[in-house]
């Protein structure tokens, strides 16, 4: 349908029909059982007649159900405008990949793009048109539960992954949404949702506009620049104004500065929460503020439905604001091809063939293997040899509930546990399996059995961590250690067997300082998804060499939080030659540095960096080289990380900032010259007048295996 036809269609719509296009409800509103007196319609001032024109629904899927709902909807809709179906496809549809924080640890944008593409194909054949993903919120506080959905603490890396995920969902070709297997992306949460005070969910966000623009907005813009068709507002305030009614944020920055012409949707009930925030007293005020701020779709509250027509009739709101919102929604439906084919790619045969296919499960296994981060490997306790007598023990040994939250269609009953894989794939290995029933309580009988078996074992593997409901939305924690029962188990086990390895299942950086001191091996597995158990055992037994690198720092204790690598120097930095000086910026009881820094991750081999030099420096371009050699005993992948420091800026600059990375593979004994080029423009930052530019002067270029271990070269622009 051409633009003129869409505008003509808009002209045929009644005001009521237009307003209902702005309403989003859940899929159960379309169930056969519910009526105005019962079910979701009751209590919402919404009738079955209103549903004829509602523009979108969320969490309705399955090819058969989606086709049925669309057919019945179109039979009643006067103008034949199709229904949009949306859902939270965050790290997979039914084939579940590692949580996004884990995917980010792969430092493999192409792989992350592939996982989004698989998720898009599975969900599109199952009836979904739009995913509420990617979440690109920058996060520096692991107490916040939704760090699970983020890609970490670095603005540069978040931008890279934002682009990868959008292109994975939507495709890269012209008219990509017309291509099989694509769905529209909705980047969230706009803006700065990842910076709540105290790490507490839905809490206040307070920062300068310069900080907002420098560190938090770039990832959203990268998603918009990659073509994301939707943006979702966040729950929090931005400069004292809730995001969903924030005209400066949504119209000035998003619409005018970034030229975003797609659909802006509220998060669940976020519009009406302006009343709780205290910037609106009534639904009428919410509706007025939200439409003026440019919110096109209201999710699961009914302020537009209840109040917008009266606001237009009274002249308090211009009907042109309603028309532009509806036209954006109609344009999105047209870009998805729904007017010509309301079922789009929804297909029960393809659904049966593609969803949870072996091909996609194999990709999930690769993703899980690349996401795993080796944190400790004292005395080369890993990898395990199959002839070693190994005890596998812990609350996660026989648990298949390892998908993590936002795995909506993921099914733990069809997910294999570590015990399952040991019994099917490691029958020749000398293993004992001892599940612990609860993550929060180890019985005396379980403990005594575990200790007896541990004494006789060559090595012990304790599979431990958070339960899935301990991370994710509404799962903020002030104590980010392992549950006490698990800490006590680890302490007791390491006393009877020093060769103990802990494998962590979790959705956030944890305080594992005590654990790291007690165990010889420490493996970060995250919530690894559908094929995670097999991936973990491949790493433990050396069938795969670990290569993951953290994208968020692990604190030494929660009192350090937020602790992140790209921090300022302060006016009184620690002097390494005068550590006894009290009057500097430090703690009395813990180091300033994290336990495990951004970019950190061990391998079963060693990589030596030498010969770092600048080979070209001009007004517009920098070119640097470093030689990396695999000095270990096995082949492996390494992520070469490039950082920059602006030594004197117009405003204070971080001690280092990631500016690029290169993934390389080296055979045992092989060395490679890694060359990286930078544009001088990449050295720019947001100045005090909010302009983006770089300073002339002295800089430091750094390269290394992680943010804490780098070689340095000075250069001048």
C-alpha positions in Angstrom: 0.0 0.0 0.0 1.4 3.4 -0.9 1.6 6.4 1.4 -1.2 8.2 -0.3 -3.4 5.1 0.3 -2.5 5.0 4.0 -3.5 8.7 4.3 -6.7 8.0 2.5 -7.4 5.1 4.9 -6.7 7.5 7.8 -9.3 9.9 6.4 -11.9 7.2 6.3 -11.5 6.4 10.0 -13.8 7.8 12.7 -12.1 9.5 15.7 -13.1 6.5 17.9 -11.5 4.1 15.4 -8.3 6.1 15.4 -8.1 6.3 19.2 -8.5 2.5 19.5 -5.5 2.0 17.2 -3.4 3.6 20.0 -4.6 0.9 22.4 -2.6 -2.2 23.2 -4.1 -5.1 25.2 -3.0 -8.6 26.0 -3.9 -11.6 23.9 -6.4 -12.9 26.4 -8.7 -10.1 25.6 -9.5 -12.0 22.4 -10.3 -15.3 24.2 -13.7 -16.8 23.5 -14.6 -17.0 27.2 -14.4 -13.4 28.3 -17.2 -10.9 28.2 -17.7 -7.3 29.6 -18.7 -9.0 32.9 -15.9 -11.5 33.2 -12.3 -11.8 32.0 -10.0 -9.0 31.1 -12.7 -6.7 29.7 -14.3 -6.4 33.1 -13.1 -3.4 35.1 -11.3 -1.8 32.2 -14.1 0.3 30.6 -13.5 -1.6 27.4 -16.3 -3.4 25.5 -16.2 -6.2 22.9 -17.2 -3.5 20.4 -14.0 -1.6 21.3 -11.9 -4.7 20.6 -13.0 -4.5 16.9 -10.7 -1.5 16.5 -7.9 -2.1 19.1 -4.6 -1.7 17.2 -2.3 -4.3 18.8 -2.1 -7.2 21.2 0.8 -8.7 23.1 1.7 -12.2 24.1 -0.6 -13.9 21.7 1.2 -16.5 19.7 1.2 -19.9 18.1 0.4 -20.1 14.4 -3.1 -21.6 14.9 -4.1 -19.1 17.6 -2.6 -16.1 15.8 -4.3 -16.9 12.5 -7.6 -17.5 14.3 -7.4 -14.2 16.2 -6.4 -12.2 13.1 -9.2 -13.8 11.0 -11.9 -13.1 13.6 -10.6 -9.6 14.1 -10.7 -8.7 10.4 -14.2 -10.1 10.0 -15.4 -7.4 12.4 -13.1 -4.5 11.7 -14.9 -2.1 9.4 -12.0 -0.9 7.3 -10.0 -4.2 7.4 -7.1 -2.8 9.3 -5.0 -5.8 10.6 -4.0 -6.4 14.2 -0.4 -6.1 15.3 0.9 -9.0 17.5 3.8 -8.2 19.8 5.8 -10.1 22.4 8.9 -10.1 24.6 11.3 -12.2 22.5 14.4 -11.2 24.5 16.9 -14.0 24.1 15.0 -16.5 22.0 11.4 -17.6 21.2 11.3 -21.3 22.0 15.0 -22.0 21.3 16.5 -20.1 24.2 19.9 -18.5 24.0 22.0 -17.3 26.9 20.7 -14.2 28.6 21.8 -11.0 26.8 24.5 -10.3 29.4 25.9 -13.7 28.6 25.6 -13.3 24.8 27.5 -10.0 25.2 30.3 -11.9 26.9 31.0 -13.6 23.5 32.2 -10.3 22.1 30.8 -11.7 18.8 28.4 -9.3 17.2 27.9 -11.7 14.2 26.8 -14.5 16.6 24.5 -12.2 18.5 22.9 -11.1 15.2 22.4 -14.8 14.3 20.7 -15.5 17.6 18.3 -12.6 16.9 17.7 -13.9 13.4 16.8 -17.4 14.7 14.5 -15.8 17.3 12.8 -13.8 14.5 12.3 -16.8 12.3 10.8 -18.9 15.1 8.5 -16.2 16.3 7.4 -14.9 12.9 6.2 -18.4 11.7 4.4 -18.6 15.1 2.4 -15.4 14.4 4.5 -12.6 16.1 5.2 -9.4 14.2 7.2 -7.4 16.7 9.6 -8.1 19.6 10.2 -5.9 22.5 13.9 -6.1 22.1 16.8 -5.2 22.1 17.1 -3.8 25.6 20.2 -1.6 25.3 20.2 0.1 28.7 23.7 0.8 30.0 24.0 -0.7 33.5 26.7 -0.1 36.1 24.8 -1.5 39.1 24.4 -5.3 39.4 21.9 -5.0 42.2 19.3 -4.1 39.5 17.7 -7.4 38.3 17.3 -6.4 34.7 21.0 -6.2 34.1 20.2 -9.8 32.9 18.7 -8.2 29.7 21.5 -5.7 29.1 24.8 -6.1 27.3 26.8 -4.3 30.1 28.5 -1.2 31.3 30.2 0.1 28.1 28.6 2.6 25.7 30.7 1.5 22.7 29.9 -2.2 23.1 26.3 -1.5 23.7 26.1 0.4 20.4 27.7 -2.6 18.6 25.2 -5.1 20.0 22.2 -2.7 19.5 22.9 -2.7 15.8 23.6 -6.4 15.6 20.3 -7.3 17.3 18.2 -4.9 15.3 19.6 -6.2 12.1 19.2 -9.8 13.3 15.5 -9.3 13.9 14.7 -7.1 11.0 17.2 -8.1 8.3 19.4 -5.8 6.4 17.9 -5.8 2.9 15.7 -3.1 1.4 12.1 -3.8 2.5 13.6 -6.2 5.0 10.3 -6.7 6.9 8.8 -8.1 3.7 11.4 -10.9 3.8 10.6 -14.3 5.3 11.7 -14.8 8.9 11.9 -11.1 9.9 10.1 -9.3 12.7 10.2 -5.6 13.7 12.5 -4.6 16.6 11.5 -2.3 19.4 14.5 -0.8 21.2 14.0 -0.2 25.0 13.8 1.4 27.5 14.0 5.0 26.4 15.8 6.3 28.3 18.4 5.6 31.0 16.3 2.8 32.7 19.5 1.0 33.6 20.6 3.7 36.1 18.0 3.5 39.0 19.1 4.9 42.3 20.2 2.1 44.6 19.8 -0.5 41.8 16.2 -0.7 42.8 13.7 -1.6 40.1 11.5 1.3 38.8 13.4 3.8 41.0 14.3 7.3 40.2 17.0 8.1 37.6 19.0 11.3 38.1 21.9 12.4 36.0 23.1 15.4 34.0 22.0 15.8 30.4 25.7 15.6 29.4 26.1 12.2 31.1 22.8 11.1 29.5 24.0 12.0 26.1 27.5 10.7 26.4 26.9 7.3 28.0 23.3 6.3 27.9 21.7 7.6 24.7 24.3 6.3 22.2 23.0 2.7 22.2 19.4 3.8 21.6 20.6 6.0 18.7 22.6 3.1 17.3 19.4 1.0 17.3 17.4 3.8 15.6 20.2 4.3 13.1 20.1 0.5 12.3 16.4 0.9 11.5 14.5 -0.2 14.6 10.9 0.3 13.8 9.8 1.0 17.4 11.0 2.6 20.5 9.6 1.8 24.0 9.5 4.4 26.8 10.9 3.6 30.2 9.3 3.6 33.6 11.8 6.0 35.1 12.0 9.8 35.2 14.5 11.7 33.1 15.5 15.0 34.6 12.4 14.9 36.9 9.9 14.0 34.2 8.6 10.4 33.6 9.8 9.2 30.2 6.4 8.5 28.8 5.3 12.1 29.2 8.7 13.6 28.5 8.3 15.9 25.5 11.9 16.9 25.4 13.1 13.3 25.4 10.6 12.0 22.9 10.0 14.8 20.5 13.1 16.9 20.7 15.8 14.2 20.9 14.1 11.1 19.5 12.0 12.7 16.8 13.8 15.9 15.8 17.5 15.3 16.5 17.5 11.6 15.5 14.7 11.8 12.9 13.0 8.7 14.2 9.7 8.4 12.4 8.7 5.0 13.7 6.3 4.0 16.5 6.8 5.0 20.1 5.1 2.6 22.6 4.8 2.9 26.3 6.0 0.1 28.6 3.4 -1.8 30.5 1.2 0.8 32.3 4.0 3.3 32.1 1.8 6.1 30.9 -0.6 6.0 33.8 2.3 5.8 36.3 2.8 9.5 35.7 0.1 9.8 38.4 2.2 8.0 40.9 5.2 10.0 39.9 3.3 13.1 40.7 3.3 15.0 37.4 -0.4 14.2 36.6 -3.4 14.0 38.8 -5.9 12.3 36.5 -6.1 10.0 33.4 -7.1 13.0 31.4 -3.8 14.8 32.3 -1.9 11.6 31.5 -3.5 11.3 28.1 -2.8 15.0 27.3 0.8 14.8 28.4 1.5 11.5 26.6 0.1 12.4 23.2 1.9 15.8 23.4 5.1 13.8 24.2 4.5 11.6 21.1 3.6 8.3 22.6 1.7 6.4 19.8 0.6 3.2 21.6 -0.5 2.8 25.2 0.2 -0.6 26.7 -2.3 -2.0 29.1 -3.7 1.2 30.6 -6.6 3.1 29.1 -6.0 6.8 29.4 -6.2 7.4 25.6 -9.3 5.2 25.4 -11.1 6.9 28.2 -10.0 10.5 27.8 -8.5 11.4 24.4 -11.8 12.0 22.5 -13.0 14.4 25.2 -9.6 16.2 25.0 -9.9 16.7 21.3 -13.6 17.8 21.5 -12.7 20.4 24.0 -9.8 21.7 21.9 -7.2 20.9 24.6 -5.5 18.5 22.2 -5.2 18.9 18.5 -6.6 16.1 16.4 -3.4 16.3 14.3 -1.5 14.7 17.1 -3.9 11.8 17.0 -3.6 11.6 13.2 0.2 11.5 13.2 0.2 8.7 15.8 -2.3 6.6 13.9 -0.5 7.2 10.6 2.8 5.9 12.2 0.9 2.7 13.3 -0.7 2.2 9.9 2.7 2.7 8.3 4.3 0.0 10.5 1.5 -2.4 9.6 2.1 -1.6 5.9 5.8 -2.1 6.2 5.2 -5.5 7.7 3.0 -6.4 4.7 -0.1 -7.0 6.8 -2.6 -5.3 4.6 -1.7 -7.6 1.7 -1.2 -10.7 3.8 -2.6 -10.4 7.4 -1.1 -13.8 8.3 2.3 -12.7 7.0 4.6 -15.7 7.6 2.4 -17.4 10.2 2.4 -21.0 9.1 1.7 -24.1 11.1 3.8 -26.4 8.9 6.8 -24.1 9.1 6.2 -23.7 12.9 6.4 -27.5 13.3 9.5 -27.7 11.1 11.5 -24.6 12.3 10.6 -24.0 15.9 13.1 -25.7 18.3 14.7 -27.4 15.4 18.1 -29.2 15.9 19.7 -26.6 13.7 18.6 -23.8 16.0 19.5 -25.8 19.2 23.0 -26.2 17.7 23.3 -22.5 17.3 22.2 -22.1 20.9 24.9 -24.5 22.0 27.6 -22.4 20.2 26.2 -19.3 21.7 26.3 -20.8 25.2 29.9 -22.0 24.7 31.1 -18.6 23.6 29.2 -16.9 26.4 30.9 -18.9 29.2 33.6 -17.0 31.0 36.5 -18.7 32.9 37.1 -16.6 36.0 39.6 -18.8 37.9 41.8 -21.7 36.9 44.4 -22.2 39.7 47.0 -24.9 39.1 45.2 -25.6 35.8 42.5 -27.5 37.5 40.6 -27.3 34.3 40.0 -28.9 31.9 38.9 -32.2 33.4 40.1 -35.5 32.0 37.5 -38.2 31.4 39.6 -40.7 33.4 39.4 -38.5 36.5 37.0 -39.4 39.3 34.7 -36.3 39.4 31.8 -35.6 41.8 29.1 -33.3 40.3 27.1 -31.8 43.1 24.8 -28.8 43.8 21.4 -27.3 43.4 21.8 -26.9 39.6 23.1 -30.4 38.8 19.8 -31.9 37.7 18.0 -28.6 37.1 16.7 -27.9 33.6 15.4 -24.6 34.8 18.4 -22.8 33.4 16.8 -20.6 30.8 16.6 -17.4 32.8 13.7 -15.0 32.8 12.2 -13.5 29.6 12.3 -17.0 28.1 8.5 -16.8 27.5 8.1 -19.9 25.3 11.1 -21.7 26.5 10.2 -25.0 28.2 12.4 -26.4 31.0 10.8 -29.8 30.5 12.5 -30.0 27.1 15.8 -28.5 28.3 18.5 -31.0 29.4 20.3 -30.6 32.7 24.0 -31.2 33.3 23.0 -34.6 34.9 21.1 -35.5 31.7 24.1 -34.7 29.5 26.5 -36.6 31.8 24.4 -39.7 31.6 23.9 -39.5 27.8 27.2 -38.2 26.5 29.7 -39.0 29.2 29.0 -42.6 30.0 32.7 -43.5 29.8 33.6 -40.7 32.2 34.2 -41.5 35.9 31.6 -39.4 37.5 29.2 -39.3 40.4 26.1 -37.1 40.5 24.7 -35.8 43.7 21.8 -33.3 43.3 21.1 -30.9 46.2 17.3 -30.4 46.4 17.2 -26.7 47.3 19.4 -23.7 46.5 18.5 -22.3 50.0 18.9 -25.3 52.2 21.3 -28.2 52.3 20.2 -31.0 54.6 22.5 -32.7 57.0 22.1 -35.9 55.1 23.0 -34.2 51.7 26.0 -32.5 53.3 27.4 -35.7 54.9 27.0 -37.6 51.6 28.6 -34.9 49.6 31.6 -34.6 51.9 32.2 -38.4 51.9 32.1 -38.5 48.1 34.2 -35.4 47.8 37.0 -37.0 49.9 37.3 -39.9 47.4 37.0 -37.8 44.2 39.9 -36.4 42.2 37.9 -33.3 41.6 34.6 -31.7 42.6 32.3 -29.6 40.4 29.7 -27.6 42.4 26.9 -26.3 40.2 25.5 -23.3 42.0 24.0 -19.9 41.6 20.8 -18.0 41.5 17.4 -19.4 40.9 15.8 -17.9 37.8 13.4 -15.7 39.8 16.4 -14.0 41.6 17.3 -12.1 38.4 15.2 -10.2 35.9 12.4 -7.6 36.2 11.4 -6.8 39.8 14.3 -8.8 41.1 16.6 -6.2 42.6 18.9 -7.5 45.4 20.9 -5.7 48.0 22.9 -8.8 48.8 24.4 -10.2 45.5 26.2 -13.1 47.1 25.2 -16.7 46.5 22.6 -18.0 49.0 24.2 -18.7 52.3 23.5 -22.5 52.1 25.5 -22.6 48.9 28.4 -20.5 50.3 28.5 -22.9 53.3 28.5 -25.9 51.0 31.4 -24.6 48.9 33.4 -23.7 52.1 33.0 -27.2 53.5 33.6 -29.0 50.2 36.9 -27.2 49.5 38.2 -28.2 53.0 37.9 -31.9 52.1 38.9 -31.5 48.4 41.1 -28.6 47.3 40.5 -29.4 43.6 37.0 -27.9 43.6 35.4 -26.1 40.7 32.3 -23.9 41.0 30.1 -23.3 38.0 27.8 -20.2 38.4 24.3 -19.9 37.0 23.1 -16.3 37.4 21.8 -13.3 35.7 24.0 -10.6 37.1 27.6 -10.0 38.3 27.8 -11.5 41.8 29.9 -10.9 44.8 32.0 -14.1 44.7 35.0 -12.9 46.5 34.9 -15.6 49.2 34.1 -18.3 46.7 36.9 -17.2 44.4 39.4 -17.6 47.2 38.2 -21.1 48.2 37.8 -22.8 44.8 40.5 -23.6 42.3 38.2 -23.2 39.3 35.4 -20.7 38.8 33.2 -20.8 35.7 30.6 -18.1 34.8 27.9 -19.9 32.8 25.1 -17.3 33.3 21.6 -18.7 32.5 22.9 -20.5 29.4 19.6 -21.4 27.6 18.3 -24.4 25.8 21.7 -26.1 25.1 23.5 -24.7 28.0 24.2 -27.9 29.9 26.0 -29.5 26.9 28.0 -26.3 26.4 29.1 -26.2 30.1 30.4 -29.8 29.9 32.2 -29.1 26.7 34.1 -26.4 28.4 34.7 -28.4 31.6 36.1 -31.4 29.7 38.1 -29.3 27.3 36.1 -30.1 24.2 35.8 -26.4 23.8 38.3 -23.7 25.0 36.7 -20.9 26.9 36.9 -17.5 25.2 34.2 -15.4 26.9 35.1 -12.0 28.3 33.0 -10.0 30.9 31.1 -6.9 29.7 30.3 -5.9 33.3 32.7 -5.7 36.2 32.3 -8.1 39.2 32.6 -6.2 42.5 34.7 -7.4 45.5 31.7 -6.6 47.6 28.4 -4.9 47.2 29.7 -1.8 49.0 31.8 -0.9 45.9 28.8 -0.7 43.7 28.7 0.9 41.2 32.2 -0.2 40.1 33.0 0.0 36.4 36.2 0.3 34.3 35.6 3.6 32.5 35.5 5.8 35.7 37.0 9.2 36.3 40.4 9.7 38.0 39.1 12.1 40.8 41.2 15.0 42.1 42.8 12.7 44.7 43.6 9.4 42.9 45.5 6.6 44.6 49.2 6.8 44.2 50.6 3.3 43.7 53.9 4.5 45.3 52.2 5.8 48.4 49.4 3.3 49.3 49.5 4.3 52.9 48.1 7.8 52.2 44.7 8.0 53.7 43.6 11.2 52.1 42.9 9.9 48.6 39.7 8.5 47.0 39.6 5.0 48.4 37.9 2.6 50.8 39.5 1.7 54.1 38.4 -1.9 53.9 38.5 -3.0 50.3 40.4 -2.1 47.1 38.9 0.3 44.6 39.3 -2.2 41.8 36.7 -4.8 40.9 37.3 -8.5 41.6 37.0 -9.2 37.9 37.2 -6.2 35.5 35.5 -5.4 32.3 36.9 -7.4 29.4 38.3 -10.2 31.7 38.2 -13.8 30.9 40.7 -16.7 31.0 41.4 -19.4 28.5 43.0 -22.8 28.6 45.9 -21.3 26.7 48.0 -18.1 27.1 48.3 -15.1 24.8 51.4 -12.9 24.9 51.1 -9.2 23.7 54.2 -7.5 22.4 55.5 -5.0 19.7 52.7 -2.5 20.3 53.2 0.5 18.1 51.5 3.3 16.2 52.2 2.9 12.6 50.2 5.8 11.3 48.9 9.0 12.9 47.4 11.7 10.7 44.8 14.5 11.1 42.0 12.1 10.4 43.2 8.5 11.0 45.1 6.4 13.5 46.6 3.0 12.8 48.1 0.8 15.5 49.6 -2.7 15.6 50.3 -5.3 18.2 51.7 -8.9 17.9 49.7 -11.5 19.8 51.2 -15.0 20.2 49.6 -18.1 21.6 52.2 -19.4 24.0 50.1 -22.1 25.5 49.4 -25.7 24.7 46.1 -25.6 22.8 44.6 -23.4 20.1 42.2 -20.7 21.2 40.3 -17.5 20.4 41.4 -14.2 21.9 39.6 -10.8 21.9 42.1 -8.0 21.5 40.7 -4.9 23.2 41.6 -1.3 22.2 41.2 1.5 24.7 41.9 5.3 24.6 42.4 8.0 27.3 42.1 11.7 26.6 44.6 13.0 29.1 43.3 16.6 29.1 39.7 17.3 28.1 37.3 20.3 28.3 35.4 18.1 30.8 36.9 15.3 32.8 37.5 12.1 30.8 37.5 8.5 31.9 40.8 6.7 32.6 40.1 4.5 29.6 37.3 4.0 27.1 36.8 1.0 24.8 37.2 2.1 21.1 37.3 -1.2 19.3 38.1 -4.9 19.5 39.4 -7.7 17.2 38.6 -11.4 17.6 41.4 -13.7 16.5 42.1 -17.4 16.4 45.6 -18.7 17.0 46.9 -22.2 16.8 49.4 -23.4 19.5 52.6 -21.4 19.0 51.1 -19.2 16.3 51.5 -15.4 16.4 49.6 -12.7 14.5 50.0 -9.0 13.9 46.7 -7.4 14.7 46.1 -4.0 13.1 43.4 -1.7 14.1 42.4 1.7 12.6 40.6 4.5 14.3 39.0 7.6 13.0 40.0 10.7 14.9 36.3 11.4 15.1 36.0 8.4 17.4 37.9 10.3 20.0 35.1 12.8 20.3 32.8 13.1 23.3 30.0 15.3 24.6 31.3 18.7 25.8 29.8 21.0 28.3 27.8 22.8 25.6 26.4 19.3 24.6 28.3 19.4 21.3 30.1 16.3 20.1 33.7 16.9 19.1 37.3 15.8 20.0 40.0 17.7 21.8 43.4 18.4 20.4 46.3 17.4 22.7 47.8 14.3 24.2 46.1 10.9 24.3 47.0 7.4 25.4 46.2 4.4 23.2 46.0 1.0 25.1 45.7 -2.6 24.0 45.3 -5.8 26.0 43.4 -8.9 26.9 41.1 -7.0 29.3 40.6 -3.4 30.6 43.0 -3.9 33.5 46.0 -5.4 31.7 47.1 -3.2 28.8 50.1 -2.0 26.9 50.3 1.8 26.3 51.4 4.3 23.7 51.1 8.1 23.8 50.1 10.1 20.8 49.1 13.6 20.0 46.3 15.1 17.9 
